[in-house]
Amino acid sequence: MDRQVKLAPQDSRWRPGTPRWSRIGEMQFRFLVQHGLRPEHTLLDIGCGTLRGGIQFIRYLHPGNYTGIDISPEAIKVARRLIMEERLEDLRPRLLLTTDSRFKEFSGETFDFLFAYSVFCHLPPEEIEEIFQNIGEIMGESSVFFFTFKPSGRMKEDKSKDKKFNFRYPFRYFQELAKEHGLDIELLEPPSAHNYPEKKRMAKVTKGKSSTGKQRE
Ligand SMILES: C[S@@+](CC[C@H](N)C(=O)[O-])C[C@H]1O[C@@H](n2cnc3c(N)ncnc32)[C@H](O)[C@@H]1O
């Protein structure tokens, strides 16, 4: 992503304000609101990128309730600049550069909603496993973690030119990880055109049967 943001500032996927960037952000926003996000909730946007969804969440949530993390310094730089340009500093979004997926920066803190949109399709298994190992620490009993992935019958990396870091996983891979870490997981219904791109699927992770995540929907 760092390479993409840096080297392709004209790329409509990442440049804030392009119709494509806004459309995908709006889809993310609609999805989380449909699944119970309210202004008083806290949200951790894992791999927030250039705030495609983030900008909508920041405007909607109560001040201080949005946190975005990313491993790309360039994405965080673009995101911070956007907050200034849009004069959203008073909403106190937290934008943090991270180096791993252990979430140590949030020690003792939990989030109501956790979201990783278009992130796992770029992560190798070891990074996804690190997220599953640690995410329970920043989830409370009623927290819900939604993530997208590109499904396939078996784990696959697309190594064709310009397609570095494109991974596909079967849902059972995530089921096994969730089980190993005492988490519940469910595959949501396939998306509609108003939801998010059809080649992606969305999964929902909760801490256990006592989760109130369902009540929010
Ligand atoms: C395809 S972009 C999607 C960005 C954003 N979610 C969106 O929809 O616009 C994936 C992002 O995840 C970030 N990323 C990859 N691995 C990560 C990790 N382990 N922790 C946090 N961010 C990560 C990348 O730097 C990149 O900004």
The ligand as a Gaussian input file, in Angstrom:
#p B3LYP/6-31G(d) Opt

LIG

0 1
 C       -6.264000      -2.143000       0.265000
 S       -5.878000      -1.049000       1.525000
 C       -7.491000      -0.718000       2.216000
 C       -7.491000       0.532000       3.042000
 C       -8.855000       0.892000       3.656000
 N       -9.345000      -0.137000       4.549000
 C       -9.836000       1.181000       2.551000
 O      -10.782000       0.423000       2.365000
 O       -9.604000       2.152000       1.841000
 C       -5.151000      -2.091000       2.768000
 C       -4.476000      -1.297000       3.896000
 O       -4.094000      -2.153000       4.950000
 C       -2.834000      -1.728000       5.439000
 N       -2.257000      -2.838000       6.197000
 C       -1.721000      -3.989000       5.714000
 N       -1.333000      -4.777000       6.744000
 C       -1.675000      -4.138000       7.887000
 C       -1.534000      -4.440000       9.275000
 N       -0.992000      -5.576000       9.680000
 N       -1.981000      -3.532000      10.189000
 C       -2.531000      -2.373000       9.774000
 N       -2.665000      -2.018000       8.462000
 C       -2.253000      -2.896000       7.543000
 C       -2.103000      -1.288000       4.193000
 O       -1.017000      -0.460000       4.439000
 C       -3.225000      -0.577000       3.433000
 O       -3.311000       0.778000       3.766000

